[in-house]
Amino acid sequence: MMSLKFLKNFSFFFSILLLLVFTFLFSFTLFISEKPMKINILNLFDRESQILKKKKYGR
């Protein structure tokens, strides 16, 4: 009888956990689709980078 009670509790908590995970994923998907982020990759490869200037001219 102890294992039946354990299985009942385990299945209850597992289903709650799955419900929370799916709710989080669904809300995250809605949030991302509502406000898409624009990432400009070309700014990362800027030729006038301050780091490269310091290395190039030894400042």
C-alpha distance matrix in Angstrom:
0.0 3.8 5.5 5.3 6.5 8.8 10.0 10.8 12.7 14.3 15.5 16.9 18.8 19.9 21.4 23.1 24.5 25.8 27.3 29.1 30.4 31.8 33.3 35.0 36.3 37.6 39.3 40.8 42.2 43.7 45.2 46.7 48.2 49.6 51.4 52.2 53.6 56.9 57.3 60.8 60.6 64.4 64.5 62.6 65.4 68.2 71.4 72.5 69.4 70.0 68.2 70.5 73.6 72.7 72.3 75.3 77.8 76.3 75.8
3.8 0.0 3.8 5.5 5.3 6.2 8.7 10.0 10.8 12.2 14.3 15.5 16.7 18.1 20.0 21.4 22.5 24.2 25.8 27.2 28.5 30.2 31.7 33.0 34.5 36.1 37.6 38.8 40.5 42.2 43.4 44.8 46.5 48.0 49.5 50.3 51.5 54.8 55.0 58.5 58.3 62.1 62.0 60.0 62.9 65.6 68.8 69.7 66.6 67.1 65.2 67.5 70.6 69.6 69.2 72.3 74.7 73.1 72.6
5.5 3.8 0.0 3.8 5.4 4.9 6.0 8.4 9.8 10.1 11.9 14.0 15.2 15.8 17.8 19.7 20.5 21.8 23.8 25.4 26.3 27.9 29.7 31.0 32.2 33.8 35.6 36.7 38.1 40.0 41.3 42.6 44.2 45.9 47.4 48.0 49.2 52.4 52.6 56.1 55.7 59.5 59.6 57.6 60.3 63.2 66.3 67.5 64.4 65.0 63.1 65.3 68.4 67.6 67.0 70.1 72.6 71.1 70.8
5.3 5.5 3.8 0.0 3.8 5.4 5.1 6.1 8.6 9.7 10.5 12.2 14.3 15.0 16.3 18.4 19.8 20.8 22.3 24.3 25.5 26.7 28.3 30.1 31.3 32.5 34.4 35.8 37.1 38.7 40.3 41.7 43.1 44.6 46.5 47.2 48.7 52.0 52.4 55.9 55.8 59.6 59.8 58.0 60.8 63.6 66.9 68.0 65.0 65.8 64.1 66.2 69.3 68.7 68.2 71.2 73.7 72.4 72.0
6.5 5.3 5.4 3.8 0.0 3.8 5.5 5.1 6.2 8.5 9.9 10.7 12.4 14.1 15.4 16.7 18.3 20.0 21.2 22.8 24.4 25.9 27.1 28.8 30.4 31.6 33.1 34.6 36.2 37.6 39.0 40.6 42.2 43.5 45.2 46.2 47.6 51.0 51.4 55.0 55.1 58.9 58.8 57.0 60.0 62.7 66.0 66.9 63.9 64.5 62.9 65.2 68.2 67.5 67.2 70.2 72.6 71.2 70.6
8.8 6.2 4.9 5.4 3.8 0.0 3.8 5.4 5.2 5.9 8.5 9.8 10.6 11.9 14.0 15.4 16.2 18.0 19.8 21.1 22.2 24.1 25.5 26.8 28.3 29.9 31.4 32.6 34.3 36.0 37.2 38.6 40.3 41.8 43.3 44.1 45.3 48.6 48.8 52.4 52.2 56.0 56.0 54.0 57.0 59.7 62.9 63.9 60.8 61.4 59.6 61.9 65.0 64.2 63.8 66.9 69.2 67.8 67.3
10.0 8.7 6.0 5.1 5.5 3.8 0.0 3.8 5.5 5.0 5.9 8.4 9.9 10.1 11.9 14.1 15.0 16.0 17.9 19.7 20.6 22.0 23.8 25.4 26.5 27.9 29.8 31.0 32.4 34.1 35.6 36.9 38.4 40.0 41.8 42.4 43.7 47.0 47.4 50.9 50.8 54.6 54.7 52.9 55.7 58.5 61.8 62.9 60.0 60.8 59.1 61.2 64.4 63.8 63.3 66.2 68.8 67.5 67.1
10.8 10.0 8.4 6.1 5.1 5.4 3.8 0.0 3.8 5.5 5.3 6.2 8.8 9.9 10.7 12.5 14.3 15.4 16.5 18.6 20.1 21.2 22.5 24.5 25.9 26.9 28.6 30.2 31.6 33.0 34.5 36.2 37.5 38.9 40.8 41.7 43.3 46.7 47.3 51.0 51.1 54.9 55.0 53.4 56.3 59.0 62.4 63.4 60.6 61.3 59.9 62.1 65.1 64.6 64.4 67.3 69.7 68.5 68.0
12.7 10.8 9.8 8.6 6.2 5.2 5.5 3.8 0.0 3.8 5.5 5.1 6.2 8.4 9.9 10.7 12.3 14.2 15.4 16.7 18.4 20.1 21.1 22.6 24.4 25.7 27.0 28.5 30.3 31.7 32.9 34.6 36.2 37.5 39.1 40.2 41.5 45.0 45.5 49.1 49.3 53.1 53.0 51.3 54.4 57.0 60.3 61.2 58.2 58.8 57.4 59.7 62.7 62.0 61.9 64.9 67.2 65.9 65.2
14.3 12.2 10.1 9.7 8.5 5.9 5.0 5.5 3.8 0.0 3.8 5.4 5.3 5.9 8.5 9.9 10.4 12.1 14.1 15.3 16.3 18.2 19.8 21.0 22.4 24.1 25.6 26.7 28.4 30.1 31.3 32.7 34.4 35.9 37.5 38.2 39.4 42.7 43.1 46.7 46.6 50.4 50.4 48.6 51.6 54.3 57.6 58.6 55.6 56.3 54.7 57.0 60.0 59.4 59.1 62.1 64.5 63.2 62.7
15.5 14.3 11.9 10.5 9.9 8.5 5.9 5.3 5.5 3.8 0.0 3.8 5.6 5.0 6.0 8.5 9.7 10.3 12.0 14.1 15.2 16.2 18.0 19.8 20.9 22.1 24.0 25.4 26.6 28.3 29.9 31.3 32.6 34.2 36.0 36.8 38.3 41.6 42.2 45.8 45.9 49.7 49.9 48.3 51.2 54.0 57.3 58.5 55.7 56.6 55.2 57.3 60.3 60.0 59.7 62.5 65.0 64.0 63.5
16.9 15.5 14.0 12.2 10.7 9.8 8.4 6.2 5.1 5.4 3.8 0.0 3.8 5.5 5.3 6.3 8.7 10.0 10.6 12.5 14.4 15.5 16.5 18.5 20.1 21.1 22.5 24.3 25.8 27.0 28.5 30.3 31.7 32.9 34.8 35.9 37.5 41.0 41.8 45.5 45.8 49.6 49.6 48.2 51.3 53.9 57.3 58.2 55.4 56.3 55.0 57.3 60.2 59.8 59.8 62.6 65.0 64.0 63.3
18.8 16.7 15.2 14.3 12.4 10.6 9.9 8.8 6.2 5.3 5.6 3.8 0.0 3.8 5.4 5.0 6.1 8.6 9.8 10.5 12.3 14.3 15.2 16.5 18.4 19.9 21.0 22.4 24.3 25.7 26.7 28.4 30.2 31.4 32.9 34.0 35.3 38.8 39.4 43.0 43.3 47.1 46.9 45.4 48.5 51.0 54.4 55.3 52.4 53.0 51.7 54.1 57.0 56.5 56.5 59.4 61.7 60.6 59.8
19.9 18.1 15.8 15.0 14.1 11.9 10.1 9.9 8.4 5.9 5.0 5.5 3.8 0.0 3.8 5.4 5.0 6.2 8.5 9.9 10.5 12.3 14.1 15.3 16.5 18.2 19.9 20.9 22.4 24.3 25.6 26.9 28.5 30.1 31.7 32.3 33.7 37.0 37.5 41.1 41.2 45.0 45.1 43.5 46.5 49.1 52.5 53.6 50.7 51.6 50.2 52.4 55.4 55.1 54.9 57.7 60.1 59.2 58.6
21.4 20.0 17.8 16.3 15.4 14.0 11.9 10.7 9.9 8.5 6.0 5.3 5.4 3.8 0.0 3.8 5.4 5.1 6.1 8.6 9.8 10.5 12.1 14.1 15.3 16.2 18.1 19.7 20.9 22.4 24.0 25.6 26.8 28.3 30.2 31.1 32.8 36.2 37.1 40.8 41.1 44.9 45.1 43.8 46.8 49.4 52.9 54.0 51.3 52.4 51.2 53.3 56.3 56.1 56.1 58.7 61.2 60.4 59.8
23.1 21.4 19.7 18.4 16.7 15.4 14.1 12.5 10.7 9.9 8.5 6.3 5.0 5.4 3.8 0.0 3.8 5.5 5.0 6.2 8.7 10.0 10.5 12.3 14.3 15.3 16.4 18.2 19.9 21.1 22.3 24.2 25.8 26.8 28.6 29.8 31.4 34.9 35.9 39.6 40.2 44.0 43.9 42.6 45.8 48.2 51.8 52.6 49.9 50.7 49.7 52.1 54.9 54.6 54.8 57.5 59.8 59.0 58.1
24.5 22.5 20.5 19.8 18.3 16.2 15.0 14.3 12.3 10.4 9.7 8.7 6.1 5.0 5.4 3.8 0.0 3.8 5.4 5.1 6.2 8.7 9.8 10.6 12.4 14.2 15.4 16.4 18.3 20.0 21.0 22.5 24.3 25.7 27.1 28.0 29.3 32.7 33.3 37.0 37.3 41.1 41.0 39.6 42.7 45.2 48.7 49.6 46.8 47.6 46.5 48.7 51.6 51.3 51.4 54.1 56.5 55.6 54.9
25.8 24.2 21.8 20.8 20.0 18.0 16.0 15.4 14.2 12.1 10.3 10.0 8.6 6.2 5.1 5.5 3.8 0.0 3.8 5.4 5.1 6.1 8.4 9.8 10.5 12.1 14.1 15.1 16.4 18.2 19.7 20.9 22.4 24.1 25.8 26.4 28.0 31.3 32.1 35.7 36.1 39.9 40.1 38.8 41.8 44.4 47.9 49.0 46.4 47.5 46.4 48.5 51.4 51.4 51.3 53.9 56.4 55.8 55.2
27.3 25.8 23.8 22.3 21.2 19.8 17.9 16.5 15.4 14.1 12.0 10.6 9.8 8.5 6.1 5.0 5.4 3.8 0.0 3.8 5.5 5.3 6.0 8.5 10.0 10.5 12.1 14.0 15.3 16.4 18.1 19.9 21.1 22.3 24.4 25.5 27.3 30.8 32.0 35.7 36.4 40.2 40.3 39.3 42.4 44.8 48.4 49.4 46.9 48.1 47.2 49.4 52.2 52.3 52.5 55.0 57.4 56.8 56.1
29.1 27.2 25.4 24.3 22.8 21.1 19.7 18.6 16.7 15.3 14.1 12.5 10.5 9.9 8.6 6.2 5.1 5.4 3.8 0.0 3.8 5.5 5.1 6.1 8.6 9.9 10.5 12.0 14.1 15.3 16.2 18.1 19.9 20.9 22.5 23.7 25.2 28.8 29.8 33.6 34.4 38.1 37.9 36.9 40.1 42.4 46.0 46.8 44.2 45.1 44.3 46.6 49.4 49.3 49.6 52.2 54.5 53.9 53.0
30.4 28.5 26.3 25.5 24.4 22.2 20.6 20.1 18.4 16.3 15.2 14.4 12.3 10.5 9.8 8.7 6.2 5.1 5.5 3.8 0.0 3.8 5.4 5.1 6.2 8.6 10.0 10.4 12.2 14.3 15.2 16.4 18.3 19.9 21.2 21.9 23.2 26.6 27.4 31.1 31.6 35.3 35.4 34.2 37.3 39.8 43.3 44.3 41.7 42.8 41.9 44.0 46.9 46.9 47.0 49.6 52.0 51.4 50.7
31.8 30.2 27.9 26.7 25.9 24.1 22.0 21.2 20.1 18.2 16.2 15.5 14.3 12.3 10.5 10.0 8.7 6.1 5.3 5.5 3.8 0.0 3.8 5.4 5.0 6.0 8.5 9.7 10.4 12.2 14.0 15.2 16.4 18.2 20.0 20.7 22.6 26.0 27.1 30.8 31.5 35.2 35.5 34.6 37.7 40.1 43.7 44.9 42.5 43.9 43.1 45.1 47.9 48.3 48.4 50.7 53.2 52.9 52.2
33.3 31.7 29.7 28.3 27.1 25.5 23.8 22.5 21.1 19.8 18.0 16.5 15.2 14.1 12.1 10.5 9.8 8.4 6.0 5.1 5.4 3.8 0.0 3.8 5.5 5.1 6.1 8.4 9.9 10.6 12.1 14.2 15.4 16.4 18.4 19.7 21.8 25.3 26.8 30.6 31.7 35.3 35.4 34.7 38.0 40.1 43.8 44.7 42.4 43.6 43.2 45.3 47.9 48.2 48.7 51.0 53.3 53.0 52.1
35.0 33.0 31.0 30.1 28.8 26.8 25.4 24.5 22.6 21.0 19.8 18.5 16.5 15.3 14.1 12.3 10.6 9.8 8.5 6.1 5.1 5.4 3.8 0.0 3.8 5.5 5.2 5.9 8.5 9.9 10.4 12.1 14.1 15.2 16.5 17.6 19.2 22.8 24.0 27.7 28.7 32.4 32.2 31.4 34.8 36.9 40.6 41.3 38.9 40.1 39.5 41.7 44.4 44.6 45.0 47.4 49.7 49.4 48.4
36.3 34.5 32.2 31.3 30.4 28.3 26.5 25.9 24.4 22.4 20.9 20.1 18.4 16.5 15.3 14.3 12.4 10.5 10.0 8.6 6.2 5.0 5.5 3.8 0.0 3.8 5.5 5.0 6.1 8.6 9.8 10.4 12.2 14.1 15.5 15.9 17.6 21.0 22.1 25.8 26.6 30.3 30.6 29.8 32.9 35.2 38.9 40.0 37.7 39.2 38.6 40.5 43.2 43.7 43.9 46.2 48.7 48.5 47.8
37.6 36.1 33.8 32.5 31.6 29.9 27.9 26.9 25.7 24.1 22.1 21.1 19.9 18.2 16.2 15.3 14.2 12.1 10.5 9.9 8.6 6.0 5.1 5.5 3.8 0.0 3.8 5.4 5.1 6.3 8.6 10.0 10.7 12.3 14.5 15.4 17.8 21.2 22.9 26.6 27.8 31.4 31.7 31.4 34.4 36.6 40.3 41.4 39.4 41.0 40.7 42.5 45.1 45.8 46.2 48.3 50.7 50.7 50.0
39.3 37.6 35.6 34.4 33.1 31.4 29.8 28.6 27.0 25.6 24.0 22.5 21.0 19.9 18.1 16.4 15.4 14.1 12.1 10.5 10.0 8.5 6.1 5.2 5.5 3.8 0.0 3.8 5.4 5.0 6.1 8.6 9.9 10.4 12.4 14.0 16.3 19.9 21.8 25.5 27.1 30.6 30.5 30.4 33.7 35.5 39.3 40.0 38.0 39.4 39.3 41.4 43.8 44.4 45.1 47.2 49.4 49.4 48.4
40.8 38.8 36.7 35.8 34.6 32.6 31.0 30.2 28.5 26.7 25.4 24.3 22.4 20.9 19.7 18.2 16.4 15.1 14.0 12.0 10.4 9.7 8.4 5.9 5.0 5.4 3.8 0.0 3.8 5.4 5.0 6.1 8.6 9.8 10.8 11.7 13.4 17.0 18.5 22.3 23.6 27.2 27.1 26.8 30.0 32.0 35.7 36.6 34.5 35.9 35.7 37.7 40.2 40.8 41.4 43.5 45.8 45.8 44.8
42.2 40.5 38.1 37.1 36.2 34.3 32.4 31.6 30.3 28.4 26.6 25.8 24.3 22.4 20.9 19.9 18.3 16.4 15.3 14.1 12.2 10.4 9.9 8.5 6.1 5.1 5.4 3.8 0.0 3.8 5.4 5.2 6.1 8.5 10.1 10.4 12.8 16.1 17.9 21.6 22.9 26.4 26.9 26.7 29.7 31.8 35.5 36.6 34.8 36.6 36.5 38.1 40.7 41.7 42.1 44.0 46.4 46.7 45.9
43.7 42.2 40.0 38.7 37.6 36.0 34.1 33.0 31.7 30.1 28.3 27.0 25.7 24.3 22.4 21.1 20.0 18.2 16.4 15.3 14.3 12.2 10.6 9.9 8.6 6.3 5.0 5.4 3.8 0.0 3.8 5.5 5.2 6.0 8.7 10.2 13.1 16.5 18.9 22.5 24.4 27.7 27.9 28.2 31.3 33.1 36.8 37.8 36.1 37.9 38.1 39.8 42.2 43.2 43.9 45.7 48.0 48.3 47.4
45.2 43.4 41.3 40.3 39.0 37.2 35.6 34.5 32.9 31.3 29.9 28.5 26.7 25.6 24.0 22.3 21.0 19.7 18.1 16.2 15.2 14.0 12.1 10.4 9.8 8.6 6.1 5.0 5.4 3.8 0.0 3.8 5.5 5.2 6.3 8.4 10.8 14.4 16.7 20.3 22.4 25.7 25.5 25.8 29.1 30.6 34.4 35.1 33.3 34.8 35.2 37.1 39.3 40.2 41.1 43.0 45.1 45.4 44.3
46.7 44.8 42.6 41.7 40.6 38.6 36.9 36.2 34.6 32.7 31.3 30.3 28.4 26.9 25.6 24.2 22.5 20.9 19.9 18.1 16.4 15.2 14.2 12.1 10.4 10.0 8.6 6.1 5.2 5.5 3.8 0.0 3.8 5.4 5.4 5.6 7.9 11.4 13.5 17.2 19.0 22.4 22.5 22.7 25.9 27.6 31.4 32.3 30.6 32.4 32.6 34.3 36.7 37.8 38.5 40.2 42.5 42.9 42.0
48.2 46.5 44.2 43.1 42.2 40.3 38.4 37.5 36.2 34.4 32.6 31.7 30.2 28.5 26.8 25.8 24.3 22.4 21.1 19.9 18.3 16.4 15.4 14.1 12.2 10.7 9.9 8.6 6.1 5.2 5.5 3.8 0.0 3.8 5.6 5.7 9.2 12.0 14.8 18.1 20.2 23.3 23.8 24.4 27.3 29.0 32.7 33.8 32.5 34.5 34.9 36.4 38.7 40.1 40.8 42.2 44.5 45.3 44.4
49.6 48.0 45.9 44.6 43.5 41.8 40.0 38.9 37.5 35.9 34.2 32.9 31.4 30.1 28.3 26.8 25.7 24.1 22.3 20.9 19.9 18.2 16.4 15.2 14.1 12.3 10.4 9.8 8.5 6.0 5.2 5.4 3.8 0.0 3.8 6.2 9.6 12.6 15.7 18.9 21.5 24.4 24.5 25.5 28.5 29.8 33.5 34.2 33.0 34.8 35.6 37.2 39.2 40.6 41.6 43.1 45.2 45.9 44.8
51.4 49.5 47.4 46.5 45.2 43.3 41.8 40.8 39.1 37.5 36.0 34.8 32.9 31.7 30.2 28.6 27.1 25.8 24.4 22.5 21.2 20.0 18.4 16.5 15.5 14.5 12.4 10.8 10.1 8.7 6.3 5.4 5.6 3.8 0.0 3.8 6.3 9.4 12.5 15.7 18.5 21.2 21.0 22.1 25.3 26.3 30.1 30.6 29.4 31.1 32.0 33.7 35.6 36.9 38.1 39.5 41.5 42.3 41.1
52.2 50.3 48.0 47.2 46.2 44.1 42.4 41.7 40.2 38.2 36.8 35.9 34.0 32.3 31.1 29.8 28.0 26.4 25.5 23.7 21.9 20.7 19.7 17.6 15.9 15.4 14.0 11.7 10.4 10.2 8.4 5.6 5.7 6.2 3.8 0.0 3.8 6.5 9.6 12.8 15.3 18.2 18.5 19.4 22.4 23.7 27.4 28.3 27.2 29.2 29.9 31.3 33.4 35.0 35.8 37.1 39.4 40.2 39.3
53.6 51.5 49.2 48.7 47.6 45.3 43.7 43.3 41.5 39.4 38.3 37.5 35.3 33.7 32.8 31.4 29.3 28.0 27.3 25.2 23.2 22.6 21.8 19.2 17.6 17.8 16.3 13.4 12.8 13.1 10.8 7.9 9.2 9.6 6.3 3.8 0.0 3.8 6.3 9.7 12.2 15.1 15.0 15.9 19.0 20.2 24.0 24.8 23.5 25.5 26.2 27.7 29.7 31.2 32.1 33.5 35.6 36.5 35.5
56.9 54.8 52.4 52.0 51.0 48.6 47.0 46.7 45.0 42.7 41.6 41.0 38.8 37.0 36.2 34.9 32.7 31.3 30.8 28.8 26.6 26.0 25.3 22.8 21.0 21.2 19.9 17.0 16.1 16.5 14.4 11.4 12.0 12.6 9.4 6.5 3.8 0.0 3.8 6.4 9.4 11.9 12.1 13.5 16.2 17.3 21.0 22.0 21.1 23.4 24.3 25.4 27.4 29.2 30.1 31.1 33.3 34.5 33.7
57.3 55.0 52.6 52.4 51.4 48.8 47.4 47.3 45.5 43.1 42.2 41.8 39.4 37.5 37.1 35.9 33.3 32.1 32.0 29.8 27.4 27.1 26.8 24.0 22.1 22.9 21.8 18.5 17.9 18.9 16.7 13.5 14.8 15.7 12.5 9.6 6.3 3.8 0.0 3.8 6.0 9.0 9.1 9.9 12.8 14.2 17.9 19.1 17.9 20.4 21.0 22.0 24.2 26.0 26.6 27.7 30.1 31.1 30.6
60.8 58.5 56.1 55.9 55.0 52.4 50.9 51.0 49.1 46.7 45.8 45.5 43.0 41.1 40.8 39.6 37.0 35.7 35.7 33.6 31.1 30.8 30.6 27.7 25.8 26.6 25.5 22.3 21.6 22.5 20.3 17.2 18.1 18.9 15.7 12.8 9.7 6.4 3.8 0.0 3.8 5.5 6.0 7.8 10.0 11.1 14.7 16.0 15.4 18.2 19.1 19.6 21.7 23.8 24.5 25.2 27.5 28.9 28.5
60.6 58.3 55.7 55.8 55.1 52.2 50.8 51.1 49.3 46.6 45.9 45.8 43.3 41.2 41.1 40.2 37.3 36.1 36.4 34.4 31.6 31.5 31.7 28.7 26.6 27.8 27.1 23.6 22.9 24.4 22.4 19.0 20.2 21.5 18.5 15.3 12.2 9.4 6.0 3.8 0.0 3.8 5.4 5.5 7.3 9.5 12.9 14.8 13.9 17.0 17.2 17.4 19.9 22.0 22.2 22.9 25.6 26.9 26.9
64.4 62.1 59.5 59.6 58.9 56.0 54.6 54.9 53.1 50.4 49.7 49.6 47.1 45.0 44.9 44.0 41.1 39.9 40.2 38.1 35.3 35.2 35.3 32.4 30.3 31.4 30.6 27.2 26.4 27.7 25.7 22.4 23.3 24.4 21.2 18.2 15.1 11.9 9.0 5.5 3.8 0.0 3.8 5.3 5.4 6.7 9.8 12.0 11.9 15.4 16.1 15.7 17.8 20.5 20.7 20.9 23.5 25.2 25.3
64.5 62.0 59.6 59.8 58.8 56.0 54.7 55.0 53.0 50.4 49.9 49.6 46.9 45.1 45.1 43.9 41.0 40.1 40.3 37.9 35.4 35.5 35.4 32.2 30.6 31.7 30.5 27.1 26.9 27.9 25.5 22.5 23.8 24.5 21.0 18.5 15.0 12.1 9.1 6.0 5.4 3.8 0.0 3.8 5.4 5.3 9.0 10.0 9.4 12.5 13.6 13.9 15.7 18.1 18.9 19.4 21.6 23.2 22.8
62.6 60.0 57.6 58.0 57.0 54.0 52.9 53.4 51.3 48.6 48.3 48.2 45.4 43.5 43.8 42.6 39.6 38.8 39.3 36.9 34.2 34.6 34.7 31.4 29.8 31.4 30.4 26.8 26.7 28.2 25.8 22.7 24.4 25.5 22.1 19.4 15.9 13.5 9.9 7.8 5.5 5.3 3.8 0.0 3.8 5.7 9.1 10.5 8.8 11.7 11.8 12.2 14.7 16.6 16.9 17.9 20.4 21.6 21.5
65.4 62.9 60.3 60.8 60.0 57.0 55.7 56.3 54.4 51.6 51.2 51.3 48.5 46.5 46.8 45.8 42.7 41.8 42.4 40.1 37.3 37.7 38.0 34.8 32.9 34.4 33.7 30.0 29.7 31.3 29.1 25.9 27.3 28.5 25.3 22.4 19.0 16.2 12.8 10.0 7.3 5.4 5.4 3.8 0.0 3.8 6.3 8.8 7.9 11.5 11.5 10.7 13.3 15.7 15.6 15.8 18.7 20.2 20.7
68.2 65.6 63.2 63.6 62.7 59.7 58.5 59.0 57.0 54.3 54.0 53.9 51.0 49.1 49.4 48.2 45.2 44.4 44.8 42.4 39.8 40.1 40.1 36.9 35.2 36.6 35.5 32.0 31.8 33.1 30.6 27.6 29.0 29.8 26.3 23.7 20.2 17.3 14.2 11.1 9.5 6.7 5.3 5.7 3.8 0.0 3.8 5.5 5.6 9.3 10.4 9.6 11.3 14.1 14.7 14.5 16.9 18.9 18.9
71.4 68.8 66.3 66.9 66.0 62.9 61.8 62.4 60.3 57.6 57.3 57.3 54.4 52.5 52.9 51.8 48.7 47.9 48.4 46.0 43.3 43.7 43.8 40.6 38.9 40.3 39.3 35.7 35.5 36.8 34.4 31.4 32.7 33.5 30.1 27.4 24.0 21.0 17.9 14.7 12.9 9.8 9.0 9.1 6.3 3.8 0.0 3.8 5.6 9.1 10.2 8.2 9.3 12.7 13.0 11.9 14.3 16.8 17.3
72.5 69.7 67.5 68.0 66.9 63.9 62.9 63.4 61.2 58.6 58.5 58.2 55.3 53.6 54.0 52.6 49.6 49.0 49.4 46.8 44.3 44.9 44.7 41.3 40.0 41.4 40.0 36.6 36.6 37.8 35.1 32.3 33.8 34.2 30.6 28.3 24.8 22.0 19.1 16.0 14.8 12.0 10.0 10.5 8.8 5.5 3.8 0.0 3.8 6.4 8.8 7.4 7.2 10.6 12.0 11.1 12.6 15.1 14.9
69.4 66.6 64.4 65.0 63.9 60.8 60.0 60.6 58.2 55.6 55.7 55.4 52.4 50.7 51.3 49.9 46.8 46.4 46.9 44.2 41.7 42.5 42.4 38.9 37.7 39.4 38.0 34.5 34.8 36.1 33.3 30.6 32.5 33.0 29.4 27.2 23.5 21.1 17.9 15.4 13.9 11.9 9.4 8.8 7.9 5.6 5.6 3.8 0.0 3.8 5.5 5.4 6.3 8.8 10.2 10.5 12.3 13.9 13.5
70.0 67.1 65.0 65.8 64.5 61.4 60.8 61.3 58.8 56.3 56.6 56.3 53.0 51.6 52.4 50.7 47.6 47.5 48.1 45.1 42.8 43.9 43.6 40.1 39.2 41.0 39.4 35.9 36.6 37.9 34.8 32.4 34.5 34.8 31.1 29.2 25.5 23.4 20.4 18.2 17.0 15.4 12.5 11.7 11.5 9.3 9.1 6.4 3.8 0.0 3.8 5.5 5.1 6.3 8.7 9.8 10.7 11.6 10.5
68.2 65.2 63.1 64.1 62.9 59.6 59.1 59.9 57.4 54.7 55.2 55.0 51.7 50.2 51.2 49.7 46.5 46.4 47.2 44.3 41.9 43.1 43.2 39.5 38.6 40.7 39.3 35.7 36.5 38.1 35.2 32.6 34.9 35.6 32.0 29.9 26.2 24.3 21.0 19.1 17.2 16.1 13.6 11.8 11.5 10.4 10.2 8.8 5.5 3.8 0.0 3.8 5.4 5.2 6.4 8.6 10.2 10.3 9.9
70.5 67.5 65.3 66.2 65.2 61.9 61.2 62.1 59.7 57.0 57.3 57.3 54.1 52.4 53.3 52.1 48.7 48.5 49.4 46.6 44.0 45.1 45.3 41.7 40.5 42.5 41.4 37.7 38.1 39.8 37.1 34.3 36.4 37.2 33.7 31.3 27.7 25.4 22.0 19.6 17.4 15.7 13.9 12.2 10.7 9.6 8.2 7.4 5.4 5.5 3.8 0.0 3.8 5.4 5.1 5.9 8.5 9.6 10.3
73.6 70.6 68.4 69.3 68.2 65.0 64.4 65.1 62.7 60.0 60.3 60.2 57.0 55.4 56.3 54.9 51.6 51.4 52.2 49.4 46.9 47.9 47.9 44.4 43.2 45.1 43.8 40.2 40.7 42.2 39.3 36.7 38.7 39.2 35.6 33.4 29.7 27.4 24.2 21.7 19.9 17.8 15.7 14.7 13.3 11.3 9.3 7.2 6.3 5.1 5.4 3.8 0.0 3.8 5.5 5.1 6.0 7.9 8.0
72.7 69.6 67.6 68.7 67.5 64.2 63.8 64.6 62.0 59.4 60.0 59.8 56.5 55.1 56.1 54.6 51.3 51.4 52.3 49.3 46.9 48.3 48.2 44.6 43.7 45.8 44.4 40.8 41.7 43.2 40.2 37.8 40.1 40.6 36.9 35.0 31.2 29.2 26.0 23.8 22.0 20.5 18.1 16.6 15.7 14.1 12.7 10.6 8.8 6.3 5.2 5.4 3.8 0.0 3.8 5.6 5.6 5.4 5.0
72.3 69.2 67.0 68.2 67.2 63.8 63.3 64.4 61.9 59.1 59.7 59.8 56.5 54.9 56.1 54.8 51.4 51.3 52.5 49.6 47.0 48.4 48.7 45.0 43.9 46.2 45.1 41.4 42.1 43.9 41.1 38.5 40.8 41.6 38.1 35.8 32.1 30.1 26.6 24.5 22.2 20.7 18.9 16.9 15.6 14.7 13.0 12.0 10.2 8.7 6.4 5.1 5.5 3.8 0.0 3.8 5.7 5.2 7.0
75.3 72.3 70.1 71.2 70.2 66.9 66.2 67.3 64.9 62.1 62.5 62.6 59.4 57.7 58.7 57.5 54.1 53.9 55.0 52.2 49.6 50.7 51.0 47.4 46.2 48.3 47.2 43.5 44.0 45.7 43.0 40.2 42.2 43.1 39.5 37.1 33.5 31.1 27.7 25.2 22.9 20.9 19.4 17.9 15.8 14.5 11.9 11.1 10.5 9.8 8.6 5.9 5.1 5.6 3.8 0.0 3.8 5.7 8.2
77.8 74.7 72.6 73.7 72.6 69.2 68.8 69.7 67.2 64.5 65.0 65.0 61.7 60.1 61.2 59.8 56.5 56.4 57.4 54.5 52.0 53.2 53.3 49.7 48.7 50.7 49.4 45.8 46.4 48.0 45.1 42.5 44.5 45.2 41.5 39.4 35.6 33.3 30.1 27.5 25.6 23.5 21.6 20.4 18.7 16.9 14.3 12.6 12.3 10.7 10.2 8.5 6.0 5.6 5.7 3.8 0.0 3.8 5.7
76.3 73.1 71.1 72.4 71.2 67.8 67.5 68.5 65.9 63.2 64.0 64.0 60.6 59.2 60.4 59.0 55.6 55.8 56.8 53.9 51.4 52.9 53.0 49.4 48.5 50.7 49.4 45.8 46.7 48.3 45.4 42.9 45.3 45.9 42.3 40.2 36.5 34.5 31.1 28.9 26.9 25.2 23.2 21.6 20.2 18.9 16.8 15.1 13.9 11.6 10.3 9.6 7.9 5.4 5.2 5.7 3.8 0.0 3.8
75.8 72.6 70.8 72.0 70.6 67.3 67.1 68.0 65.2 62.7 63.5 63.3 59.8 58.6 59.8 58.1 54.9 55.2 56.1 53.0 50.7 52.2 52.1 48.4 47.8 50.0 48.4 44.8 45.9 47.4 44.3 42.0 44.4 44.8 41.1 39.3 35.5 33.7 30.6 28.5 26.9 25.3 22.8 21.5 20.7 18.9 17.3 14.9 13.5 10.5 9.9 10.3 8.0 5.0 7.0 8.2 5.7 3.8 0.0
